[in-house]
């Protein structure tokens, strides 16, 4: 018997939170990369839309390129608002986020944006990330008002 839609949405929501938790930590804290790997399918793609184009790669490429920054500066990211849709064994989460870090000179950095997650249900019932596409909010592209924070 398939889980209820409510159960599926809750499971996807927990998976989004786990993705954010996997890259979050204080200055000098190594991340649990194996826990992060367990959240993604082996061929998952992570893609950022940037002003100068896109940056896209596998999870291993993401870890290799972001590890030093995340550990050296500390970085914490969390959900502002999640919108989740489920159909059978596929799910999508439109997730606004807020993140912060500390620059080497002690200055605080902060970011917001939207993550678009695509998930596939696994044989064991868990949800894993197939792809993650995100864009950082800017003064010219602020978060939509209804994605700024939970009501």
C-alpha positions as CSV (number, residue, x, y, z in Angstrom):
1,X,0.0,0.0,0.0
2,X,1.3,3.4,-1.0
3,X,1.8,5.9,1.9
4,X,-0.7,8.7,2.0
5,X,-0.1,12.0,0.3
6,X,0.3,13.7,3.7
7,X,2.9,11.1,4.7
8,X,4.8,11.6,1.4
9,X,4.8,15.4,1.7
10,X,6.1,15.1,5.2
11,X,8.9,12.7,4.1
12,X,10.0,15.0,1.3
13,X,9.9,17.9,3.7
14,X,12.2,16.0,6.1
15,X,14.5,15.2,3.2
16,X,14.8,18.8,2.2
17,X,15.6,19.7,5.8
18,X,18.3,16.9,5.8
19,X,19.9,18.3,2.7
20,X,20.2,21.7,4.3
21,X,21.5,20.1,7.5
22,X,24.1,18.1,5.6
23,X,25.9,21.3,4.3
24,X,25.4,23.3,7.5
25,X,27.9,23.6,10.2
26,X,30.2,25.9,12.1
27,X,33.7,27.2,11.1
28,X,36.1,24.3,11.0
29,X,33.4,21.7,11.2
30,X,33.8,19.0,8.5
31,X,30.5,18.0,7.0
32,X,29.1,14.4,7.0
33,X,29.6,13.9,3.3
34,X,28.4,10.3,3.5
35,X,25.1,11.4,5.0
36,X,24.8,13.9,2.1
37,X,25.6,11.3,-0.5
38,X,22.8,9.1,1.0
39,X,20.3,11.9,0.2
40,X,21.1,12.0,-3.5
41,X,20.8,9.5,-6.3
42,X,24.2,8.5,-7.8
43,X,23.7,10.5,-11.0
44,X,22.2,13.5,-9.4
45,X,23.0,17.0,-10.8
46,X,23.3,20.2,-8.8
47,X,23.0,23.3,-10.9
48,X,23.2,27.0,-9.9
49,X,21.9,29.7,-12.1
50,X,24.3,32.7,-11.8
51,X,24.4,36.1,-13.4
52,X,27.4,34.9,-15.5
53,X,25.8,31.6,-16.6
54,X,25.3,28.3,-14.9
55,X,27.5,26.1,-12.6
56,X,26.5,22.5,-12.8
57,X,28.0,19.2,-11.8
58,X,27.6,15.9,-9.9
59,X,27.3,15.7,-6.2
60,X,31.0,14.7,-6.0
61,X,32.0,17.8,-8.0
62,X,29.9,20.0,-5.7
63,X,31.6,18.5,-2.6
64,X,35.0,19.0,-4.2
65,X,34.4,22.6,-5.1
66,X,32.5,23.7,-2.0
67,X,34.1,21.7,0.8
68,X,36.8,24.2,1.6
69,X,34.5,27.2,1.7
70,X,31.8,25.4,3.8
71,X,34.4,24.2,6.4
72,X,36.6,27.4,6.5
73,X,33.7,29.9,6.7
74,X,31.1,27.9,8.4
75,X,27.8,27.8,6.6
76,X,24.2,27.3,7.7
77,X,21.2,27.0,5.5
78,X,17.6,26.4,6.3
79,X,14.1,26.4,4.9
80,X,12.0,29.5,4.8
81,X,9.0,28.0,2.9
82,X,8.6,24.7,1.2
83,X,6.0,23.9,-1.5
84,X,5.9,20.2,-2.2
85,X,4.0,18.3,-4.9
86,X,3.9,14.5,-5.1
87,X,2.7,12.3,-7.9
88,X,3.3,8.6,-7.5
89,X,7.1,8.1,-7.2
90,X,8.1,11.6,-8.2
91,X,8.1,14.7,-6.1
92,X,9.1,18.3,-6.4
93,X,10.0,20.8,-3.7
94,X,10.1,24.5,-4.4
95,X,12.1,25.6,-1.3
96,X,13.1,29.2,-0.4
97,X,16.1,29.2,1.9
98,X,18.2,31.5,4.0
99,X,21.9,30.9,4.6
100,X,24.8,32.6,6.4
101,X,28.5,32.3,6.9
102,X,31.5,34.1,8.3
103,X,34.2,35.6,6.0
104,X,37.9,35.2,6.9
105,X,37.9,38.8,8.2
106,X,35.0,38.0,10.5
107,X,32.4,39.8,8.4
108,X,29.0,38.0,8.2
109,X,27.7,36.9,4.9
110,X,24.1,36.1,4.1
111,X,22.0,34.8,1.2
112,X,18.5,33.8,0.3
113,X,17.2,32.2,-2.8
114,X,15.1,29.3,-4.2
115,X,16.0,25.7,-4.5
116,X,14.1,23.5,-6.9
117,X,14.4,19.9,-5.9
118,X,13.3,16.9,-7.9
119,X,13.0,13.6,-6.0
120,X,12.4,9.9,-6.8
121,X,10.9,7.5,-4.3
122,X,13.1,4.5,-3.7
123,X,12.1,0.8,-3.3
124,X,12.5,1.2,0.4
125,X,10.0,4.1,0.4
126,X,12.6,6.8,1.0
127,X,12.9,9.9,-1.2
128,X,16.3,10.8,-2.8
129,X,17.3,13.9,-4.8
130,X,17.5,13.4,-8.5
131,X,18.4,17.0,-9.2
132,X,18.7,20.4,-7.5
133,X,18.5,23.7,-9.4
134,X,18.9,27.0,-7.5
135,X,19.1,30.7,-7.9
136,X,20.2,33.2,-5.3
137,X,18.0,36.2,-4.7
138,X,19.3,39.6,-5.6
139,X,18.1,43.2,-5.3
140,X,16.8,42.9,-8.8
141,X,15.3,39.4,-8.2
142,X,14.0,39.3,-4.6
143,X,12.2,36.3,-3.1
144,X,8.5,36.3,-3.9
145,X,6.7,37.7,-0.9
146,X,4.9,34.4,-0.3
147,X,8.2,32.6,-0.2
148,X,9.9,34.9,2.4
149,X,8.8,33.1,5.5
150,X,6.2,30.7,6.7
151,X,2.9,32.3,7.6
